[in-house]
Amino acid sequence: MKTKQAHRADRVLNYWKREKFAIVCIVFFGLSFNISMVLGPVWQGKLIDAIASVKPFAAVAITALSFIAIIVMIQVLRYFKRFYIRIFSNSTSLAMRRSIYRNIINKDALALEGENVGNLMTRAISDVDLCVEGMRKFTTELFDTGVLLGTYLVTLLIYDVGITLVSIILIPLAMLLAQKLKTVIYRYTIAWRKKNSEIADLTWTNLEHSMLYRIRGLEADNARRYGVELEDLRKKAVLASILENSMQPVYNVIAMLGVFVVIVFGGEKAVSGIWTVGQFSAYITIFVATAFKASKASTLFNSVQKSQISWKRIKPYLEGEIPGAGPDGESDCSGKREVVKAHGQAASDVSPSAAASLLVKALSFRYGDTGDKIIENIGFSGRAGEIIGVTGSVACGKSTLALALTGVYPYGGSIIVNGRELRDFCPDERAGLISWMGHHSDLLSDSIRNNILLGEKGDVMDVLNDVCFLPDLESMEKGVETRVGSNGVRLSGGQQSRIALARALFGKKSIIILDDPFSAVDVKTEKKIIENIKAHYKQSLILLVSHRLTVFPDTDRIVLLQGGSSAEYGTHTGLMKDSSLYKRIFSLQRAGNGAIDEA
């Protein structure tokens, strides 16, 4: 439920509103610091005059101590101003990253699959940094440039109006030049950010498929291509930054040209006695600081311009409210639970420990809104303790059916789980009920234990025994703490698939969907695992999707897909009698397995 303090994450002003206390402190210390800055040169002039006029030592000492005290006070104010600006920028960076992460992980599965990984990484990391840096500089320069320049200018006018107006006439020219270069910098920065995303994606791809490229002898070609892309990135980075950084000395020179006016006319006033040496020193010090700050203000336009580009890139990923300081990205099921209560459904209906029931009616599925339906008008049912086999010819939609039953993708028709429509479950409820193992093992570069638990707590030995992994474990010095390497590279294919299977079985969810879990396992091990599943998972409904029918005689029912809306249903015995397709597939595989056994 939204509160009065909620702020939308995709509105940049809200990040300042959210950090009210830090902003109040920045304003207070920023004003105090920048207004006090002018006191340094003024007291420096007084100290020079006190020494030059040979005043008593006590008077000089008091002036010197006052000067030191002022400098200390200014630096203390500066410290607190920077401290709260850093708090603001760090909090803003944290909030933006949380918002981006939350929106990415909660994206529609089809939309997420269409995203470019390198692009997402660049936006979530470097674009946030650039955006926050621009916000920090804007907040800082609002005082360090705006307020300070105003204070300096007023002080210079108090000293002498004529000299001041003539000497600062070139300062606006430097600022105007920076403003004119803004469009050019914007164009080059967009090209640089785009190329940076492409490099990130290329790096990710090369790392993810490094073994494939190495085996195919493509490493040298990839290295050459990577070098070409890096060179292009270097050129774009130079073009994006050269005008901003290399023009700074030009801005300084233009702004500082007025110092000749100060030396000539200010020096004349000092020689004629109108100004003291201390006043002349104070004036020229303040003018130099004014010109320097004005030239820095010129680069502020460019920094803000770059941050605006980054803001536009990350804005689509900043929907919803700005996250608070607590853990984020968790699904809110409160609304869903209220709906359940309104319909009179018991809380036990969504409990992972409840005996499973599944009813599929007129199920259809397509990838995207415009794609052709891969499966259509599929219907079957199942309950706890059953194993339902799903098979069929190549590209008939077996894996698509498995994905549809997870509820992660939008589907047509109806999938009733434990008496409730699957699409009405919120993500954490659905995750508590349904477990899934896909074609790929998706192993993390972590220990065997952590690959199974994925942050949960519990003992993994029972589930490892169920997938016949304990003999493998005995040969591993560190046991379940053995690290599997990136994508399980340190394990065999059969070991990878069994760890992934153990992950799917862990927790004994109501519905366990296994997509081709035995493709890298021998027939003997496959049969033993099925026996363990039948014995130890009687509260779960198992959906076994496979092209290999070795254990299908042990299933309770079978869904035989033939592509599109065509499907046959029955038991192994029934399909062997009534389905020529099933009988042909099973007989050919049995003959092949017999030949292997004889060999």
N, C-alpha and C positions, 0 to 999 in steps of 0.2 A: 504494500500500500504506500502511495506517495505521501511524503510529508511536506510541510510548508517550506522546509529548508532544502528541498530537492532542487537540483540544478541540472539542466540538460547538458550532456557531455559534448554535443556537437555545436555549442555556442561558446566561442572563445572568451567572451566577457564573463561567463559564469565561473571560469577558473579563478578570476580575481574576486568575484563575489564570494566564492566558497572559502577563500582564505582571508576572511575579514580581519582577524586579529593580526595576522602577519602584515597585511596591507596597511592597517592603521599604524603599526610600528614602523613600517617602511616610510610612510608619509611623515610621521613625526621625526624620526631620526634623519630622513632624507632632507627635510626642510632645515632642521637644526644644523646638520653638517654643512650643507651647501651655503647657507646664509653665513655661517661662522667662518667659512673658508677665506673670505675677504679680510678677516681680522689678522691672518698670518702676515701677509705683505704689509698691512698698515702698521702693525706692531714692529715688524722688521724695520720699517722706515723710522719709527720712533726710536728704536734702539740705536740705529745708525746716527740719528741726530743727537741722541744723548751722549754718544761717544765722541762725535765730532765737535760738540759744543763744550767738551771738557767739563761736564757736570760732575758733581760730587760722586764718589764711588757708590754711596748708598742709593742715590737716585738711579744710577746706571744699573746697579744690581736689582733694584725693584723692577725696572723696565725689562731687564733680561729675564727675571723670574716670571714676570707677567707674560712675556713672549713664549717662554717654555710651557707655562701652564695652558696658554691658548692652543699651542700645537698639540699638547697631550689631550686636551678636551676635544679638539677637532678629530684626532685619531680614534678616540673612544667612540665618538658619534659615528665615525666612519665604520668602525668595527660592527656596531649594532645594526647599522643600515645594511651592510653586506650580509650579516648573519641572518636577518629576516628575509632578505631577498633570496638567499640560498635556501631557506626553509620553504619559501613560496615556490621556487623553481623545482626543488626536489619533490615537494608534494604534488605539484602539477604534473611532473614527469611520471610519478607513480600512478596518479589517477588516470592519465591518458593511456599508459601501458595496460592498466587493468581494464579500462573500457575496451581497448582494441582486442585484448586477449579474450575478454568475455564475449564480444560480438563475433570474433572469429570462431571460437569453439561452439557457439550456439547458432552458427549459420546453418541454413538448410544444407543437407548433405550433398545435394546435387550442385548447389552454388559453390560449396567449399571445394568440391572436386575440380571445378573449373578455374580455381584460383592458381596463380603462379607463386610457387613457394618462395622463390627469391624475392619477388615483389613484396610478399607479405612480410618477410623478415626485414627487408629494408625499411618498410613503412613503420613496422612495430618498434624498430630500434633507432636507426639513424634519423628518420624523418621526425620522430618524436623529439630526439635531441635537438635537431635544428629548430623545430617549432618552439620548444621551450626556451632555447637560447635566444631566439628573437623576442619572446615575451619577457625574458629576464633583462635583455638589453633595453627594450622599450621602457620597462619599469625603472631601470637604473638611470637611463639617459634622460628620462622625464625630469629627474632631479639634477643629476650630474651635469646635464647640458642645459636644460630649460631653466631651472631655478638658478643654477650657478651662473649661467650667462647673464641672466637678468640682474643678479646681485652684482656681478662684475661690472656690467654696463652702467648701472646706477652709480656705482662708486667712481668709475672713470669720469662720468658726467659731472659728479660733484667736484672732482679735481679740476677738470677743464672741459667745457662743452665743445669748443672749437676743435681742439686737437683730437678729441674723441671721435667726433663726427667725421673728420677727414681720415683718420687712421683706420677706422673700421669699414670704410666704404667697399673694400675688396672682399671682406668676409662673406657677404651674401653671394658673391660670384662663385666662391668655392662650393657653397651649399647648392646653388642652382645647377652647377656642373654635375654634382652627384645625383641630383634629382633627374637630370636629363639622361644619365646613363642607366637609370633604373630599368627601362624597357629592355635594353640590350642585355643586362645582367639577368633579367627574368627569363629571356629566351635561352641563354646559355645554361642557366641553372636547371631548367626543365630537362634539357638534353642530357646533362650530367646525371641528374637523379634517375632518369630512365635507364641510362647505361649502367648505373650502379646496381639497379635492380636486376638487370640482365646478367651482370657478372655474378651477383649473389646466387641467382638461379643456376647458372652454369657451374659454379663451385659446388653447389648442393648436388647437382646431377652427377658430376665427376666423382664426388666422394661416395655417393650412394651406389654407383655402378662401377666402382674402381676395379673390383675383381673381374668383372665381365670384360672391361676394356683391356685389362692386363692380359687375360687369357687370349683375347682376340688380337693382341698386338697393336692396339690403338692408342697406347699411352703417348707415343711420340707425336702422332697427329693431334691428339687432344691438347698436348702441351703447346704445340705450335699455334693451334687455334686460340688457346687460352692467352698466349702471349700477344696475339693480334688484338684480342678483345681488351686486354689490359692496356695496351698502347692506345687504343681508341678511348678508353676511359681516362687515361692520363691527359690526352689532348683536350677532352671535354672538360675535365676538372680544371685544367690550366685556363681555358677560355672562361669558365664560370667564375674563377677567383681572381684572375689577373687584373680585371678592371676594378674590382673592389679593393684588393690589397695593394697593387702596384700604383694605384691612383692616390693612395693616402699621402705620399710625399708631395705630390702635385698640389693637393688640397692644402697641405701645410705651408708650402711656399707661397701660394696665392694669399692665404690668410695672414701670413707673417710679413708680407710686403709693407704693411702699414707701420711696422716697427721703425722704418726710416723716418717717417713723419714724426713719430714719438721722440726719436733721438735728436732730430734737428730742432723741432719746436719746444720739446720738453727740456732738452739740454739748454736751449737759450733762456728759458725761464729759470732754470737752476743757476746758470751763470749770472743772470741779472739779479738774482736774489729773491725773485718772486716765489720760487719753490726752494725748499731746503734740499740737501742731498738725499735725505731720507725720503722726502716726498717724491722726488724724481725716481728713486729706486723702487718705491712702492708702486708708482704709476706704471713703470715699464714692466715690473714683475706681473702686475695684474693684467696688463695688455697682452703680454706673451701667453699667459694662462688662458685669456679670453680667446685669442686667435687659435691656440692649440685645441681648446674645447670645441670651437666652432668647426674646425676641420674634422674632428672626430664625429661631430654631429652629422657631417656629410656621409660618413660610412654607415651611420645608423639607418639611413634610408635603404641602403643596400642590404643590410642585415635583416631588416623587417621584410623587405621584398622576398628574400630567400625563405624566411620563415612562413610567409604567406603561401609560397609554393608547397612547402611541406604540410601546412595546415590543410590545403585543398586535397592533398594525397591521402591524409589520414582521416579526414572528416567523415567519409562514408563508413568508417569503422568505429565511429564514436556516437552511435545511437544510444538512446536511453539516458538514464541519470548518471551523474558522476559518481563512481563507486566511493564508498567510505573507506575507513582505515582497516576494516576487518577483511576476512577472506572473501574473495569474489569469485564469480564464475559458477556458483552453485545454483542449481535450479530451484525455483520457488514452487513448491507443490501445494501451498496453502489454498490457492484458488481451486485447483483440481479436487482437493479433498472436500472442499465445501460443496462442489458439484456432486461428489459421491454421496455425501450425507443427505443432500437434497433429494436424491433419488432412492434413499433408503438402503444403500448398499453398505455392508459391514466392512469394517476396517480390515478384517481378515481376508477379504477378497483380493487385496493387493499385497498380502504378506508373501515374502519369498518362500516361507516354509509351508504355505498352503499347497494341498495336492493340486496338481496342474490340470487344467482343462483348456482345450483349444477347439474353436469352431470357426472354420474358414468358409465364407460364402461369397460366390461370384467375384472372387479376387481378380483384380487386373493391375498391371504395373507397366509404366513406361518411364524412360529417362527423360525428364524435362516435360514441358507442357505441349510441345509440338511433335515429339518423337512417336514412332509407331509403338503400339502395345506389344510388349514381348510375351506377356502371359495374359490370359483373359478367361473369365468365367471358371476359375479354379475353385473347387470346394471339397473340403474333407474335414474330419474331426479327429480328435485324439484326447487321451487322458493320461494321468500319471501312471508310470510303470510301463508304458508302451514305447516301442521303437517304431517309428514310421520311416520307411525308406523312400527316398525320392530319387528317381533315375530317369533315363531317357537317352535319346540320341544326342549327338554333338550339337551344341548351340540351340537346344530346345527350351532353355530358360530355367535350368536347375538352380544355378547360382542366383539368378534373378529372384526366383521364388524364395530362396533362403534369405536374401536381403530384404525382400518385402515383409517377411515374417518378423524381422527385427523391429519394425516400426520406425526405423530411422529415416526412411524415405517416404514421401507421400504415396499413397496407394488408393486404388478404387475398390469398391466392394466393402467387405466387412471381415475383420479379424477379431474374434471375441476371445479374450484371455481371462480365464477365471470369472466369466460372467460379465465382462466389461470390454467395451470397444478399445482396441489397442491405441488408436490415435488420441483417445481421451486421457491416456496416461501422460504424466509429465516425465521428463527425461530420467530423473533419479528413481522414480517408481518403476519405469520400464527397465532400467538397468538392474534393479533388484529382482526382477522376475525372469528376464531373458538373458541367456548367455549365447555367445556366437563365436565360432571359429571359421575363419575364411580360408581362401586358397593359400595366402601368404602367412607365414608364421608371425610376422610383425614382432620379432624379438628385439628388446631394448639392449643396449650395450651395458648390461648389468648382470647381477647374479641370477642363477636359476630360480632361487627363492623369490626374488623381487619381480622376476618376469611372470611368475605365477600369481603372486599376491596383488601386484599393481596397487600398492598402498594399503591394502586390507591387512588384517591380522589373522593369524591362524597357523596351523601346522600343515605343511605341504607334503609330508611323507605319505599319508594315505592316498592322496590323489596321484602321487608319483608311482605308487605301487599299482594303482588302477590302470595306469598307462604303461606298465611294465618297464619302468625306467630305473628301478632300484639296482639291477645288475650293472647298468651303465654308470650309476652313481658310485658304485664301489671302486671303479677304476679312476675316479676323480679325486685327487688329493684333498681338495677343499669341499667336496661334497656339494650340498645345495648352495654353498657360497661361491661356487665356481662361476667365473664371469664368462659369458657366452660370446662376447665380442659384438661388433656392429652387425645387426641383422642375423646374429647367431653364427657368424663366420667360423668360430672355433669348434662348432659341432657338425655332425653329419646331418644329412637331410632328414633321416628318420628321427634323430634326436631332437632336431628343431620342431618337427611336426608334433612329436609327443609332448614336448614342453608346452606348445601352443594348445594342444588338446587338454593337458592338465589344467591350464589356465581356464579353459572353457568349462571344465567339470568342477573346478574349485567353487565351493559354496553351495553346490547342488541346487542351482536355480530351478524354478518351476519348469521352464522350457529351455532346453539346450539344443541349439542348432549347430550342426557340424557339417561343414561344406568340404567334402573330399578329405577327411582327416587321415585316411590310411594310404594315400597315394605313394608315400615314401616308406611304408611299413610292409614287412613281409606278411604273407598270408597267415602263418602260424601265430605271429604276434597280434595280428588283427583279430583273429578269433578269440584269443585270450582276453584282449581288451573288451570286446563285446560281452564276453562272459562276466567280466568284472562290472561293466556298466549295468547289465541286467540284474546283477546281485546287489549292487550298492546304491542304485539310483532309482529306487522304486517310487519315490515321491516326485520324480521328474518325468516329463515327457521329452523323449529324444527324437529329434528329426535328423536323420542321417542322409545327407545328400551325397551321392557317389555315382561314378560311372562304373565302378567295380562292384560286382554283385556277389562276391564271395560269401558275405555274411547275411545277404538278404533273406535266405531261408530262415534266419533267426529273428527277422523282424515280424511285427504284429500285422502291419498293413503296408501297402506300397502305393505310391503315386507315380504313375508312369506318364511322363510328359512327352508329347510328340510335336511340340511347337505350337505357338499361338494359343487357341482355346481348346486344342485337342488334348485329352488326357484320359487315361484308364486308371481305375482304382480296384484294389483287391488285395488278397493275400498272395504269398509266393506260390502256393499250390494252385490257387485259382487262376493266376495270371499265366502260369506254366500251361494250364489247360486251355484258357480262353484267348490269350494274347500271343499271336505269332511273333510280334516284335520282341516282347520280353523273353519268350522261349528261345528265340534265335540268339539274342545277346547273351543270355545266361549260358546256353549250351556252348557257344563259341568260347566264352571265358573259361568255362569248366574244362573244356578240351585243352585250352592253352595252359591252364594251371596243372592239368594232369601231365602234360608234356614236360613242364618244368620240374614237377616232382620226380618223374622218371629220370630226367637228366641228373 
